[in-house]
């Protein structure tokens, strides 16, 4: 199976193409979006030089399942998944913030806490916490949504006072984000997992707020195995986790954190295959289903183009 790292389709009524770090988003007649989830992988806001086979399929199918499982909480953009690597949905005007919900002190939040920070995005943090400890209640730590480069932490007050998001809309985004995190936490617990933190993106269409992009995937979320969590926490040991953090840790161990002058370490076939295996492992744990690899056809791009074109004709 070859990794899909670039697409360049011309779909019927296509107006534009936005190439993100991982997703290629096709604007169809300013009404719909065809989102192709590539096999590209990014870390520290850098797209790594090799793609990860089946990663796009894993992300797309997990997101589709969670969009369906949370549609009663907030309307979402999804209309169809015509291909294992593609979702087609409504075009919305995205808010310029990402809503990050954290249930545990982990990842970048822990790195800041360890360095002495006791507030994060304007949210006060308790003294005496240890890595991976659960917060008394989940916290919201939004970031600005950057087209290029690094997203920046921002507080609720700064978002509202700057006019980045209207107060009424932002308060609704907070409610939606926390309710989605609660649902994700419950679904993860049923599968023996802990949803540690995640990010949500929202947009507006005809005055109505929609959940857009991905949800509860290993690219947007961090999961721990529930079994052994308390014991590891008590001993100060690393948690067993299912997320992209293992990629970041591998990069950091090899001297790369996305800083100027640093070089991405060599991605050997063994490294690439191990990342594929971890993504499939998360899919099977979080969905409770066996991962069915998409047919290993010689022309994956041709398959995608046909499936999306057929879908768009039916809208």
LINBELTA-V681101 format. One line per field, one symbol per residue. phi: phi as a letter, one per 30 degrees, with the letter a starting at -180 (. if undefined). burial: 1 if it has 16 or more other C-alpha atoms within 10 Angstrom, else 0. A space follows every 10 residues. Layout:
phi=???
burial=???
//
This chain:
phi=.ddccabadb deidcabccc dbccccdchh cbbccccdcd bbahibdddb dceidddedd ddeddddddb dddbdbddca bdbecbbcad dbddddbccc cbcbdbhddd dddddjdbbb hicdcddidc eidddebecc bdbdccdbid dcdacedddd ddiebdeddd dddddddddd dddddddddd cibcddaabb bbbbbhicdb dbicahcddc bbbcdddied ddddcicddd bcadeddddd dddcibbide jdcdddcddd dedddedddd ededddcibd dcdeedddbd ddddeddded ddddd
burial=0011111000 1001001010 1111111100 0111111111 1110011101 1111111111 1111011001 0001011111 1111111111 1101111111 1111110011 0010000001 1100100001 1111000111 1111100000 0011110011 0000100001 0011011101 1011101100 0011111111 1111000011 1111111111 1111110010 0010000010 1111101100 1000011100 0001000000 0000111111 0111111000 1000000001 0001101100 11000
//
